[in-house]
Amino acid sequence: MCAQLVAIDIVHELTTLLSSERVSVTTADRSLHAVDQSAHTPHMPDIVLWPETTAEVSNILKLANQQRLPVTAWGAGTSIEGNPIPVRGGLLLNMQRMSQILAVHENDFQVTVQPGLYYKDMNRMLAQYGLFFPPDPGANASIGGMLANNAAGIRTVKYGATRENVLALEVVLANGQIIRTGSRSVKQSSGYDLTHLIVGSEGTLGIITEATLKLYPIPAFFSAATAVFPTVQEAAQVVYEIIGSGLEPNALELLDETAVAIINTDPSINLVPGPNLFMEFSSASENSLGETMAQVQAICEESDCLNFGAGIGQDARKKLWEARHRLFEIHLHHFPGEDFLLADVSVPISQYPTLAKATAQHIADLGLKGSIISHAGDGNLHTAVFFPHSDTRSRDCANQLNKRLVELALALGGTSTGEHGVGIGKAKYMAQEHGPALEVMRQIKRALDPNGILNPGKIFPE
Ligand SMILES: Cc1cc2nc3c(=O)[nH]c(=O)nc-3n(C[C@H](O)[C@H](O)[C@H](O)COP(=O)(O)OP(=O)(O)OC[C@H]3O[C@@H](n4cnc5c(N)ncnc54)[C@H](O)[C@@H]3O)c2cc1C
């Protein structure tokens, strides 16, 4: 069948469902939606659409389901596992025009929003209520993309990932049916938990068109600190001790000496070289915050800390987290034009020192240019490995590192992906990680999307 002829018919029908300026077949629009922030092979959709209402999403899916056309949702395209790349072409639903805050339930610490809203914009608006939504992946992701990937980031150690912070959804299923899941009650015990089935499903089970999220009061007092250790393993052990002591950091990040050397190439940053912990604590009172910081310092100093930088003021704290969020971008500048592979394994906190030590050893053994950047407080570890496109040896070694880390994380009771999702890159590990449960996932997929139109080519190995 000639795809071009099908496309002309379909384009015509779609322009009757949406206005013509919200349907595009231009190469420019299609190539903008062919790639996320990963190094996975780009693939263009055939048609890009910008729906504005749930009814429009429903009508598009009815048509796509009838015609067996692939449909991939697109939030902000900041994924790093190829999650929104439309590998089978078809329709690309750019959700950015559905970006309204529908209701702030201030007294219940909740907000109801459309999926195309960027979480940073949402938090800027919510600041006037003294509230915020904690999951913080750093890149300016959309709420829909964060829900679909179950994004997490630096604040998970205290507040949980996106999954722990969603109460209710409106979802359009593959056949166009619109359903509501969950409720605004923080306790829910009614039937199957469809809300949390959709979260993390990467747009393969339905398109999210509305979400009610949990919010938290912005803490009154914050303090940040950095601590430098002789080795990654010693830094990782301190992470375990801080968590084990019952202190509740807002964020607890570990950067190895290579990551610190790279971040220090940015003229605005001047960290003490060596494996660093970045920590942030908050409290409702200055006194209790002071006590917490003294306890943290004592734990670090008992563990051979080489340097403890405490009492970081508001500006320096902001700079520290900005630098942490820009770390990937600083790496890209440091290795211009090179390919990269990011690992994203996660383990129970007691196993984190073992994982961190083994990772440093594997990077050295494989002779890679790689750094460890990790959301250590919740047991999540990333490596960023860079290599020239033509350097097949390093590429093979980077893949080998990824494989070794996944195998180690699984052996330690963890997972192949803590927060980036499966996308394309982790599909090959799904059988190993889930065993017979993978077939149950396939059955769920078939039940909700029997024609396999939603984000095909993702999550499941082929
Ligand atoms: C520099 C950098 C740092 C990052 N750091 C972190 C981090 O610390 N923690 C972390 O978790 N992630 C991190 N990420 C990854 C990324 O930001 C997150 O995965 C984010 O959730 C992606 O959101 P997005 O809006 O860009 O979604 P997209 O990339 O556009 O899409 C993500 C997935 O969601 C689906 N989707 C999008 N909208 C909908 C919808 N309305 N309904 C159903 N499915 C939908 C897409 O089809 C795709 O499968 C980082 C990325 C970068 C570039």
The ligand as an SDF file (V2000), in Angstrom:
LIG
                    3D

 53 58  0  0  0  0  0  0  0  0999 V2000
   19.2760   17.1880   30.8970 C   0  0  0  0  0  0  0  0  0  0  0  0
   18.2350   16.1760   31.2490 C   0  0  0  0  0  0  0  0  0  0  0  0
   18.1260   15.7610   32.5630 C   0  0  0  0  0  0  0  0  0  0  0  0
   17.1520   14.8360   32.9300 C   0  0  0  0  0  0  0  0  0  0  0  0
   17.0880   14.4590   34.2270 N   0  0  0  0  0  0  0  0  0  0  0  0
   16.1140   13.6110   34.6040 C   0  0  0  0  0  0  0  0  0  0  0  0
   15.9780   13.2480   35.9720 C   0  0  0  0  0  0  0  0  0  0  0  0
   16.7340   13.6740   36.8380 O   0  0  0  0  0  0  0  0  0  0  0  0
   14.9640   12.4240   36.2960 N   0  0  0  0  0  0  0  0  0  0  0  0
   14.0850   11.9280   35.3690 C   0  0  0  0  0  0  0  0  0  0  0  0
   13.1680   11.2000   35.7300 O   0  0  0  0  0  0  0  0  0  0  0  0
   14.2200   12.2340   34.0680 N   0  0  0  0  0  0  0  0  0  0  0  0
   15.1930   13.0600   33.6590 C   0  0  0  0  0  0  0  0  0  0  0  0
   15.3100   13.3910   32.3440 N   0  0  0  0  0  0  0  0  0  0  0  0
   14.4240   12.7530   31.3380 C   0  0  0  0  0  0  0  0  0  0  0  0
   13.1420   13.5070   30.9800 C   0  0  0  0  0  0  0  0  0  0  0  0
   13.2000   14.8770   31.2980 O   0  0  0  0  0  0  0  0  0  0  0  0
   11.9170   12.8860   31.6680 C   0  0  0  0  0  0  0  0  0  0  0  0
   11.7650   11.5360   31.2830 O   0  0  0  0  0  0  0  0  0  0  0  0
   10.6030   13.6040   31.3690 C   0  0  0  0  0  0  0  0  0  0  0  0
    9.5860   13.0270   32.1190 O   0  0  0  0  0  0  0  0  0  0  0  0
   10.1850   13.5890   29.9130 C   0  0  0  0  0  0  0  0  0  0  0  0
    9.0860   14.4830   29.7890 O   0  0  0  0  0  0  0  0  0  0  0  0
    8.7050   15.1450   28.3940 P   0  0  0  0  0  0  0  0  0  0  0  0
    7.5860   16.0760   28.6080 O   0  0  0  0  0  0  0  0  0  0  0  0
    9.8940   15.6840   27.7230 O   0  0  0  0  0  0  0  0  0  0  0  0
    8.1480   13.8710   27.6430 O   0  0  0  0  0  0  0  0  0  0  0  0
    8.5010   13.2910   26.2130 P   0  0  0  0  0  0  0  0  0  0  0  0
    9.9530   13.0110   26.1270 O   0  0  0  0  0  0  0  0  0  0  0  0
    7.9220   14.1400   25.1620 O   0  0  0  0  0  0  0  0  0  0  0  0
    7.6900   11.9290   26.2590 O   0  0  0  0  0  0  0  0  0  0  0  0
    7.9770   10.9590   27.2230 C   0  0  0  0  0  0  0  0  0  0  0  0
    7.0230    9.7800   27.0800 C   0  0  0  0  0  0  0  0  0  0  0  0
    5.7370   10.2030   27.4760 O   0  0  0  0  0  0  0  0  0  0  0  0
    4.7730    9.9530   26.4600 C   0  0  0  0  0  0  0  0  0  0  0  0
    3.7980   11.0210   26.6000 N   0  0  0  0  0  0  0  0  0  0  0  0
    4.0060   12.3560   26.5240 C   0  0  0  0  0  0  0  0  0  0  0  0
    2.8560   13.0060   26.7890 N   0  0  0  0  0  0  0  0  0  0  0  0
    1.9030   12.0700   27.0380 C   0  0  0  0  0  0  0  0  0  0  0  0
    0.5190   12.1050   27.3290 C   0  0  0  0  0  0  0  0  0  0  0  0
   -0.1450   13.2590   27.4680 N   0  0  0  0  0  0  0  0  0  0  0  0
   -0.1410   10.9330   27.4910 N   0  0  0  0  0  0  0  0  0  0  0  0
    0.4970    9.7460   27.3700 C   0  0  0  0  0  0  0  0  0  0  0  0
    1.8080    9.6580   27.0680 N   0  0  0  0  0  0  0  0  0  0  0  0
    2.5010   10.8040   26.9110 C   0  0  0  0  0  0  0  0  0  0  0  0
    5.5880    9.9360   25.1830 C   0  0  0  0  0  0  0  0  0  0  0  0
    4.9600    9.1970   24.1660 O   0  0  0  0  0  0  0  0  0  0  0  0
    6.8660    9.2680   25.6640 C   0  0  0  0  0  0  0  0  0  0  0  0
    6.7080    7.8780   25.7010 O   0  0  0  0  0  0  0  0  0  0  0  0
   16.2800   14.3130   31.9410 C   0  0  0  0  0  0  0  0  0  0  0  0
   16.3820   14.7390   30.6280 C   0  0  0  0  0  0  0  0  0  0  0  0
   17.3560   15.6470   30.2640 C   0  0  0  0  0  0  0  0  0  0  0  0
   17.4490   16.0840   28.8370 C   0  0  0  0  0  0  0  0  0  0  0  0
  1  2  1  0
  2  3  1  0
  2 52  2  0
  3  4  2  0
  4  5  1  0
  4 50  1  0
  5  6  2  0
  6  7  1  0
  6 13  1  0
  7  8  2  0
  7  9  1  0
  9 10  1  0
 10 11  2  0
 10 12  1  0
 12 13  2  0
 13 14  1  0
 14 15  1  0
 14 50  1  0
 15 16  1  0
 16 17  1  0
 16 18  1  0
 18 19  1  0
 18 20  1  0
 20 21  1  0
 20 22  1  0
 22 23  1  0
 23 24  1  0
 24 25  2  0
 24 26  1  0
 24 27  1  0
 27 28  1  0
 28 29  2  0
 28 30  1  0
 28 31  1  0
 31 32  1  0
 32 33  1  0
 33 34  1  0
 33 48  1  0
 34 35  1  0
 35 36  1  0
 35 46  1  0
 36 37  1  0
 36 45  1  0
 37 38  2  0
 38 39  1  0
 39 40  1  0
 39 45  2  0
 40 41  1  0
 40 42  2  0
 42 43  1  0
 43 44  2  0
 44 45  1  0
 46 47  1  0
 46 48  1  0
 48 49  1  0
 50 51  2  0
 51 52  1  0
 52 53  1  0
M  END
$$$$
